[in-house]
Amino acid sequence: MSSSSLSALSWFNTPSLGSGAFYILVAALPLLSLICAAFAVALWKPELVQNVNGFATSFCKLVYSNFLKPHSGDDSFGQQAALESFYKVQADVYDASRKKLLRGREDMLALLAAQLKFQAQQNAWSRSRPIWVDIGGGTGYNIEAMQAYLDVPAFFSRIYLVDLSPSLCEVARKRFAGLGWKVEVVCQDARNFRLEDHLEDYLDHKAKASDKCSFIDADKRKSADLITMSYSLSMIPDYYNVVDSISGLLAPFGLIGVVDFYVQSIVETAGRNYIGGSFNRHVNWLSRVIWRSWFDCDRVGLEGARRDYLEYRFGTKKSLDERNYLLGGIPYYIFLGCHRQLPFATADLLERVDASCTESPYLSPRNHRAKSSQVVKSNLPVEIRSKAYQSAIINLNSNIPLPSTFYQNHQRRIYYNDQLKKHTQFNNDYLYAFTWEDPRVDQRLLKIGDDDVVLCLTSAGDNLLEYVVSASPKRIHAVDLNPNQNHLLELKIAAFQALSYADFWKMFGEGKFVNFRDTLISKLSPHLSSQAFQFWLNRTGRFTSGRFYESGGSGYAIRLVRWLAWVSRTKSELRRLSECKTLNEQREIWPRIRKILLSRVLHWAVIGTEWWVWKAAGVPPAQRQMILADHLDNPHLNPLGRHLVDVNGEAMWQYIVNTLDPVARDTLISDDNYHYLLTVKGSYSRT
């Protein structure tokens, strides 16, 4: 509905005070110059600010309204008078001046459109077409912008724009008249908006025009299937009442979408398991103070309580935290939610999720083993419950929404606390972009069948998907200490579900997909959890750059190999190695590459270090200790009985030698070893 107040930053703030202050400073310096110019124009000929059309006038009106014009309102001191004082001068240039300032609106609309299309495929609505209410819709920009993602007039049966500013509502009416769309613009306080007040004439018209009663009966529920708020929640003083009224207005399977500014500390959200992840949510203290003070000048409230109450009243489907660096890094969020009380039986969902998890004792509550031993001794029956079930029961007893994972379209992901040190140690990144182990060996040894339940490490998820295709087990439990590996598995499953083979191949066959960001939002988002979606939205460059398989911890190893090949001028040998037709040809080429990759100096200086083994090669510390212990215990490798500190680099070197030599000697990389083919070429082969 509005932007914030923009103001000048004190010139003495330096980047040393925090990254937020640096971005604010960069944005504020040119802004100061422009404001001074606009101020001079306003003093010299103020009539130009009000009457002349064009870009310069749009900017002048923006600056004049935000920085120069007194917001006096009228004697009523009401919210409508305050809004009119702010918007009346700039109503006709509002859209032009807010295009770049109010970021995230298009992303919110695209996410909602993707969810609506998914719901339409699932026949989620009892009526034939949904109803949309845009609260604080201002000039109607959002409604027109939605046309880029779905056919607005054909998709929605009714659309209502609710706003308290008469000037903005008048712009909206002219917009929809020009488009020829039937959108009802309601100039009213959002607290008092009731859908039944505007449906009576419409229902009477439909009753006369059609003998079918199902559509009319459904509409008599007087609820909306989609409710949106774009930069309006922060401008509503009595936001509790508005959020409460929205909850009553939303249909059982309805969606709510909100995009707005915010500032918040991570301390405020600690321990909340229902907010859909806290990635990038924290705003440093200096930025919180500056933004809150600036925006307060125009009655824009950035306090975290607004977003908190929204997340308390609704179940979280998607929660995103972004920055608008055009405004100096101002934080904004996108929230997609639904009724916190699920439209179907919550108990049934909990039992279904619980039943799918408790097949593995490792997913049971943390004290389950101790309790089990006590029960065994006392010969009493034990009730095994999963962590998913346990977290849900805690939330229900505390009268807060369920964890975000329960509100997703697919209940694949089990809630985890993304702030725990055991998860944050990976610095919000995965180690493996692809899996090194050959799943054919697993299948040959384990003989997985359709009655089997598999518990395995997620890694990059490749082997799990191979099990699904080749063995079709009853269920697979994918477990990984690094939650980002599960984000990668989620992305691959979503791509299987939502993309064509051509697009899937671009993503994971070639590792390059130029349209990844748009595809992520418009096609993949309904199939991803909130945490996984935000993770990939902040890493779209990994696919658009074509370097997906050089990402993650293992990417360091791949880049090192290619750099060494370039420095040693063995790139041609490396390419020939990936094109060999016979093992003999491959064995002839390997020694020239081996002397570079398996150099003792290289392994002593880099590859044998603990950091490299864990962060690049993906060998956990415990596994590394096992490798060292095996080396010490082997009399052929350690005939002198040296101690651990003496064989550290040598043990890892020997381990890599024992891994790579058999690969080059016994497997044809071009035809039978796609793991190493990917390492050399950077992409898979279709054959």
PyMOL commands that set and color helices and strands:
alter all, ss='L'
color gray80, all
select helices_A, chain A and resi 15-17+19-44+46-51+55-68+79-87+91-98+105-121+141-148+152-155+166-179+190-192+196-209+214-219+233-235+239-249+266-269+285-296+304-313+325-327+346-357+361-363+368-378+387-397+404-407+421-424+439-446+462-470+483-498+501-509+516-527+530-537+541-544+548-550+554-567+571-577+583-597+600-607+610-616+621-633+644-666+669-672+674-681
alter helices_A, ss='H'
color red, helices_A
select strands_A, chain A and resi 131-135+158-163+184-187+224-230+250-261+314-324+330-339+453-457+475-479
alter strands_A, ss='S'
color yellow, strands_A
deselect
rebuild
show_as cartoon
